[in-house]
Amino acid sequence: WLMSDNMHHQWLLLAACFWVIFMFMVASKFITLTFKDPDDYGAKQEPLILTAVTKVEEVHVPEEKHWAEEFQPTGKAFSGNLIHQPLVHMERLELLRNVCRDAALRNLSHTTVSKFVLDRIFVCDKHKILFCQTPKVGNTQWKKVLIVLNGAFSSIEEIPENIVHDHEKNGLPRLSSFSDFEIKKRLNLYFKFFIVRDPFERLISAFKDKFVHNPRFEPWYRHEIAPGIIRKYRKNRTETKGLQFEDFVRYLGDPNHRWLDVQFGDHIIHWVTYVELCAPCEITYSVIGHHETLENDAPYILKAAGIDHLVSYPTIPPGITVYNKTKVERYFSGISKRDIRRLYARFEGDFKLFGYREPDFLLN
């Protein structure tokens, strides 16, 4: 009898355990169904949009109608809603406008929209795009993009390197080749952009490319321009080395540099200011890309221009766009503070217009 009673209790205990487990599973399923998170994508969109709305109001963006026209020359780029534009690009344009209005910097931020400027701007009529060339900032790749869009080649990979800069063969017209009426129409209606990088790092890149590595197809930099700078700006006349960075800095920082610029002609495009190249205070650009953030800026520019489904920006090698502070400091370590300050005085407009910090070695 005792054994039978024990077995009865064991069965009751086992049944109770199964019942508890069953009820726990039901309750767990109910909780999961009741409190399950919404779809991840949908859940993440609203807070992002609300944040964007708040920040747009904080930076006091001009009225929407003006921006919609400026950013929609082909009717493809945006729906007219400002919150779809990354705030960083809006802030760059806002900074540009504020510096352009600064009377104290007017001589450094304003220029005439001359033939020199119009020669720097390449045209893609098919997609209503203007691109202002700022050498030593990855412009060759952007020219390849436009060459493909203009139909001269079907893909970037097919473009021979010697064709990219041959403007008689690459199918890439300059804005200066149009009549005054056609120029104004394109400046008013087309999507316009250019790329910048830290001004001093760009000068180092220009010096290395043109006077140190010196491509064989550009011998005039080493054999004509370098001797002209050396004759005028080298302190030690017995020094027989080729152009040194110190000579280059002294030339660029000289307030009377223009007499040499005239002799050098259009070759100076590799080191003159962004202001002189693209007239950013006179021409209302749609986007200003930064070399340091090109991995993000390139896709944004293609999308903003409405061409991201037609062409891609060539692959960017890892680390190539990162600002190299150590390299900049090394190049300027042997330059006198006086010469660096004179150089900065000339390029201050570029630093201020595009949000680049004054170098630390100038503040010490």
Disulfide bonds with the S-S distance in Angstrom:
Cys100-Cys281 1.93
Cys132-Cys278 1.99
